[in-house]
Structure formats: structure tokens, C-alpha cells
């Protein structure tokens, strides 16, 4: 049975509207599950993308435990409709205690993190700013929980 969802994304959230949206949806998700959002600060001024991704990977991996069921969010991952996402999440909730989601930074995620993931999900075929992706994902999580619990929110 699920105890906690962890969401990892490099660097702190900068957009005020994203911070406000996160606060709003995290508060609404509270009755369903503990969600821990972690934004490791990446200390690098390197312009080389592969080196930057490696630094981000090192910082993110510090927060991934062996017991975590790891899911990466990436535009090339599996896309779900809202009902499908709720069904998938319901199965994960029944089978795993800790689920960790990773959202990449502006340059995406290292291939190593993608390979370590049990699943790769897509929020959209569009490339989204990582902060926007975080906000969209938090809303999608909330929507999924309301579908699972039969709470009126989602309309189909």
C-alpha cells in the first residue's frame, strides 16, 4: 500500500505561478497521500549538456532509494488519458509503498536515469518547460486520485 510519492526535479522552482499552483494542488492531494517534492540544487556553470546532465543525475540519485518504484517523465514516454492514468496509478498504489517520479531540467535527463526507471511516462508530445511539466503533473496526480476515489472533479 502506498505511503509516499516523491517528485524529484533539478533546481528550485522559480516561477511564482508554478509555486502557487504546486501549493494549491499539493494541499488538495494531502488527504490521499504524502507527496514530497524535492528540488536538488545543481551547482554547475558548465555549458556542456552531457556534463550538466551527469551533475544533475548525481544530485538526483542521492534522493532515490532502492525501495522506490522509479518513473521518469519524458516526452517520449507512454502517454495516458486521464482515466488510464488513474487506473495505472491505482495499480501502482496497490503494489508499491514508495513511488518516485523524476522530471528533468531544461536539458532533460541523463540516459542512465531513464534506464534506471521502471517506467517512462509522457505528459504531452510537446516539449514543456520543466516547471510547467511539474505543475501539469501535480494536477494530473490530483485528478487521478479524485477519479480513483470517485470524487467529482474529472469530466469525461
C-alpha positions as CSV (number, residue, x, y, z in Angstrom):
1,X,0.0,0.0,0.0
2,X,1.3,3.4,-1.0
3,X,2.9,5.5,1.8
4,X,4.6,8.3,-0.2
5,X,5.1,9.8,-3.6
6,X,8.3,11.6,-4.2
7,X,8.8,14.0,-7.1
8,X,12.4,15.0,-8.0
9,X,13.3,17.9,-10.3
10,X,16.6,19.7,-10.5
11,X,16.9,23.3,-9.2
12,X,14.3,25.2,-7.2
13,X,11.0,26.4,-8.7
14,X,11.4,30.0,-9.9
15,X,8.0,30.8,-11.5
16,X,5.7,32.3,-8.9
17,X,2.5,30.9,-10.5
18,X,4.0,27.4,-10.5
19,X,4.8,27.7,-6.8
20,X,1.3,28.9,-6.1
21,X,-0.2,26.1,-8.3
22,X,2.0,23.5,-6.5
23,X,0.9,24.7,-3.1
24,X,-2.8,24.5,-4.2
25,X,-2.6,21.0,-5.7
26,X,-0.3,19.6,-3.0
27,X,-2.8,20.7,-0.4
28,X,-5.6,19.1,-2.3
29,X,-3.7,15.8,-2.6
30,X,-2.8,15.7,1.1
31,X,-5.9,13.6,2.1
32,X,-4.9,10.9,-0.3
33,X,-1.1,10.5,0.0
34,X,2.0,12.2,1.3
35,X,3.8,13.9,-1.6
36,X,7.4,15.0,-1.1
37,X,8.7,17.4,-3.7
38,X,12.5,17.7,-3.8
39,X,14.4,20.1,-5.9
40,X,18.2,19.4,-5.6
41,X,20.3,22.4,-6.3
42,X,22.7,21.7,-9.1
43,X,25.9,23.7,-8.8
44,X,27.4,23.9,-12.2
45,X,28.1,26.6,-14.7
46,X,29.1,24.1,-17.4
47,X,27.7,24.7,-20.9
48,X,28.4,21.1,-22.0
49,X,25.0,19.4,-21.8
50,X,26.3,15.9,-21.2
51,X,28.4,17.1,-18.2
52,X,25.4,19.1,-16.9
53,X,23.1,16.1,-17.2
54,X,25.7,13.9,-15.3
55,X,25.8,16.5,-12.5
56,X,22.0,16.6,-12.3
57,X,21.9,12.7,-12.3
58,X,24.4,12.7,-9.4
59,X,22.3,15.2,-7.4
60,X,19.0,13.4,-8.1
61,X,20.3,9.9,-7.4
62,X,21.0,11.0,-3.8
63,X,17.3,11.0,-3.2
64,X,16.4,7.7,-4.9
65,X,16.2,4.7,-2.6
66,X,16.3,1.0,-3.5
67,X,12.7,0.6,-2.4
68,X,11.5,3.4,-4.7
69,X,9.4,2.4,-7.8
70,X,11.0,4.9,-10.2
71,X,9.1,6.6,-13.0
72,X,10.6,9.2,-15.3
73,X,8.5,11.8,-17.1
74,X,9.7,12.3,-20.6
75,X,8.0,13.5,-23.8
76,X,8.9,10.2,-25.5
77,X,7.3,8.1,-22.7
78,X,3.9,6.4,-22.6
79,X,1.0,8.8,-22.8
80,X,-2.2,8.2,-20.9
81,X,-5.7,9.6,-21.0
82,X,-6.9,10.8,-17.5
83,X,-8.9,7.6,-16.8
84,X,-6.0,5.4,-18.0
85,X,-3.5,7.3,-15.8
86,X,-5.9,6.9,-12.8
87,X,-6.1,3.1,-13.5
88,X,-2.3,2.8,-13.8
89,X,-1.8,4.8,-10.6
90,X,-4.3,2.7,-8.8
91,X,-2.4,-0.5,-9.7
92,X,0.9,1.1,-8.5
93,X,-0.7,2.2,-5.2
94,X,-1.8,-1.3,-4.5
95,X,1.6,-2.8,-5.3
96,X,4.2,-0.3,-4.2
97,X,4.9,1.6,-1.0
98,X,7.1,4.3,-2.4
99,X,6.8,5.8,-5.9
100,X,9.3,8.3,-7.1
101,X,8.8,10.5,-10.2
102,X,11.6,12.4,-11.9
103,X,11.2,15.4,-14.1
104,X,14.3,16.5,-16.0
105,X,15.6,20.1,-16.1
106,X,15.8,22.3,-19.2
107,X,18.1,19.8,-20.9
108,X,16.1,16.7,-20.0
109,X,17.5,13.7,-18.1
110,X,20.6,11.5,-18.5
111,X,20.1,8.2,-20.3
112,X,21.3,6.5,-17.1
113,X,18.3,7.8,-15.1
114,X,16.0,6.8,-17.9
115,X,17.4,3.3,-17.9
116,X,17.1,3.0,-14.2
117,X,13.4,3.8,-14.4
118,X,10.8,1.1,-14.2
119,X,8.5,3.2,-16.5
120,X,8.7,6.3,-18.6
121,X,5.6,8.4,-18.9
122,X,4.7,11.3,-21.1
123,X,2.6,14.3,-20.1
124,X,2.4,15.5,-23.7
125,X,4.1,15.1,-27.0
126,X,5.0,18.8,-26.7
127,X,8.3,19.8,-25.1
128,X,7.3,21.6,-21.9
129,X,9.3,23.8,-19.6
130,X,10.2,21.6,-16.7
131,X,8.4,23.8,-14.2
132,X,5.3,23.8,-16.3
133,X,5.6,20.0,-16.6
134,X,5.7,19.8,-12.8
135,X,2.6,21.8,-12.4
136,X,0.7,19.8,-15.1
137,X,1.9,16.5,-13.5
138,X,0.7,17.6,-10.0
139,X,-2.7,18.5,-11.4
140,X,-2.8,15.1,-13.2
141,X,-2.0,13.3,-9.9
142,X,-4.8,15.2,-8.1
143,X,-7.2,14.4,-11.0
144,X,-6.2,10.7,-10.8
145,X,-6.8,10.5,-7.1
146,X,-10.3,12.1,-7.5
147,X,-11.1,9.5,-10.2
148,X,-9.8,6.7,-8.0
149,X,-11.8,7.9,-5.0
150,X,-15.0,8.8,-7.0
151,X,-14.8,12.5,-6.1
152,X,-16.4,14.8,-8.7
153,X,-13.7,16.7,-10.4
154,X,-12.9,15.0,-13.7
155,X,-15.4,15.3,-16.5
156,X,-15.3,13.0,-19.5
